[in-house]
Amino acid sequence: MALSARNNLSGTVRSVTTDEVMAEVVIELDGGETVTSTITRGSADRLDLSEGDEVAAVIKASEVMVEKD
C-alpha cells in the first residue's frame, strides 16, 4: 500500500481500550516511546488489534498544536 504520509512509525501494540464507539490504541515504538491513537471501534475490530501486534502508526497532519500554561 502506498500512502502520501511520510511519518510512518513502527511499533508494538501495548493496549487496546474500547467502548461502544471508540478505541484507544497505545503503540510502543522501537525506542520505548509511546504513541496513542483514538480510532473508531469498527476500525479496531476490523484490524483485529490486540496487545503484542506489530503495527505502524501513520501520522498525517498539517498542524501540530503546543500549549503551555
N, C-alpha and C positions, 0 to 999 in steps of 0.2 A: 504494500500500500504506500503510495506517495502522498505526503502532506506538505502544505505550504508553511507550516510552523517549523521553526528551526530549533526551538527549545525542547529537546526530547531527552528526558531524564529516566534512566533505567533504575529499577529498584524492586523491592520485595514488599508485598502487602503485609502489613503488621496487624491491621484490624479493619473490619468492616462492620459498621454500626448502622442498622436500618430502622426506619419507622414505616408508616404506611405509604409515604410518598417519596421520601428522600433517603439517600445513603451517604454516610461519611466514610471515606476510604483513606486510611493513613498508609503512606508508602515510605519505607526506609530506603534511602539512596545508598550507593556504594560507600560513601564517606561517613555514613552514620546519621546524616541529617534526615529530617522527615519532611514530606510534603503531604498536606491534607487536601483532599478534593471532596466536594459535595456534588453528587450526581443523582439522577433520578433512581428510584428503587428499581424501575423497569430495566434501566441500563445495567445496574449492578447484577440483577437476576439474569439478564441476557448474556452478560460476560461470565456468569457463574463465578464471581470473585470470592475468594476465601483466603484466609491467612496463609502465608507461605508462597502464594502465587508470584511468579516473576512477571512484572508488568512494565509499561512505560508511561510516564506522566508527560503528556504533550501540552506545552503551555503556549497559548496563542492569545496575546493581549496587546492592545495598543496603548494601554495606560497601566501604570503601577502607582498606587497611592501610598503615601507615607504620612503618618500623623505623629506628632509628639505633643504631649500635654505640657 
